[in-house]
Amino acid sequence: LSPSGPVVENEQLLLSCNSSHQASLVETCWFHNGRLVPTSGTFCSSHGALSILRPAMSDEGSWCCQLRYSDNKIISTTYNLQILGFDGPTNPVVYAAAGSAAD
């Protein structure tokens, strides 16, 4: 997971998956909660990694990476993704006194 640490809603993240298996990698498939993830739009797959451009709370859960090699060996691993979200309006307004900090 990159960046490491807590995943914040709407901040791009990268899930990478690799193996030391000696055969040539033929295919990488990603599954979210048991469903195949289409690698277009919000999700971009490249060289064993999956980029999630704007992670949402709906992206939480079990992510499985499945690597298929030229010798028909299949290697998979699972990661439980947790996302820190903002429970409020999508475009929050923050009011602060002049000169004070607001995050």
C-alpha positions in Angstrom: 0.0 0.0 0.0 1.4 3.4 -1.0 1.4 5.7 0.7 1.7 3.6 3.8 -0.4 4.5 6.9 -4.1 5.4 7.0 -5.9 5.8 3.7 -7.9 9.0 3.5 -10.9 9.3 1.4 -10.3 11.0 -2.0 -6.5 10.8 -1.7 -4.9 8.6 -4.4 -3.4 5.3 -3.4 -1.6 2.4 -5.0 -2.0 -1.3 -4.1 1.0 -3.3 -5.5 1.3 -7.0 -5.8 4.3 -9.0 -6.8 5.9 -12.4 -6.3 9.3 -14.0 -6.6 7.9 -16.8 -8.8 10.4 -17.4 -11.7 8.0 -17.8 -14.6 6.8 -14.9 -16.7 3.8 -13.0 -15.4 0.9 -13.4 -17.8 -2.0 -11.6 -16.1 -2.9 -9.6 -13.0 -6.5 -9.6 -11.7 -7.9 -7.5 -8.9 -11.0 -8.4 -6.8 -12.8 -6.2 -4.4 -15.0 -8.2 -1.9 -15.0 -11.1 -4.3 -15.9 -9.2 -7.5 -13.5 -8.7 -10.4 -12.5 -5.0 -10.6 -12.7 -3.4 -14.0 -9.4 -1.5 -14.6 -10.8 1.6 -16.1 -12.2 4.9 -14.8 -11.4 5.0 -11.1 -9.1 2.0 -11.1 -5.9 1.8 -13.2 -3.9 -1.4 -13.4 -0.3 -1.5 -14.5 2.6 -4.0 -13.9 1.0 -5.7 -10.8 -0.2 -2.5 -9.2 -3.7 -1.0 -8.9 -4.1 2.8 -8.6 -7.3 4.0 -7.0 -7.6 7.6 -8.1 -10.2 8.8 -5.6 -10.8 6.2 -2.9 -14.3 6.3 -1.4 -15.7 4.6 1.7 -17.3 2.1 -0.7 -13.7 0.9 -1.6 -13.2 -0.4 1.9 -13.0 -4.1 2.4 -11.2 -7.1 1.1 -8.9 -6.6 -1.9 -7.4 -9.6 -3.6 -4.6 -9.6 -6.2 -4.3 -12.7 -8.4 -1.1 -13.2 -10.4 -1.2 -15.8 -13.3 2.2 -17.0 -14.7 3.2 -18.7 -18.0 3.5 -22.1 -16.2 -0.2 -21.8 -15.1 0.8 -21.1 -11.5 -1.7 -18.8 -9.8 -0.6 -16.8 -6.7 -2.9 -14.6 -4.8 -3.0 -12.4 -1.7 -5.6 -10.4 0.1 -5.5 -7.1 1.9 -8.2 -5.6 4.1 -8.4 -1.9 3.2 -9.7 0.6 5.7 -10.4 4.2 4.7 -10.7 7.2 6.9 -13.7 9.2 5.6 -15.5 12.4 6.3 -19.0 11.9 7.5 -20.6 15.1 6.4 -21.4 17.2 3.4 -19.3 16.5 0.3 -18.2 20.1 0.1 -17.7 21.1 3.8 -17.4 24.7 4.8 -15.1 25.4 7.7 -15.4 28.7 9.6 -12.5 29.9 11.8 -11.6 33.1 13.5 -9.1 35.4 11.6 -5.6 34.2 12.2 -6.5 30.7 13.5 -5.6 27.4 11.8 -8.2 25.1 10.2 -7.6 21.6 8.9 
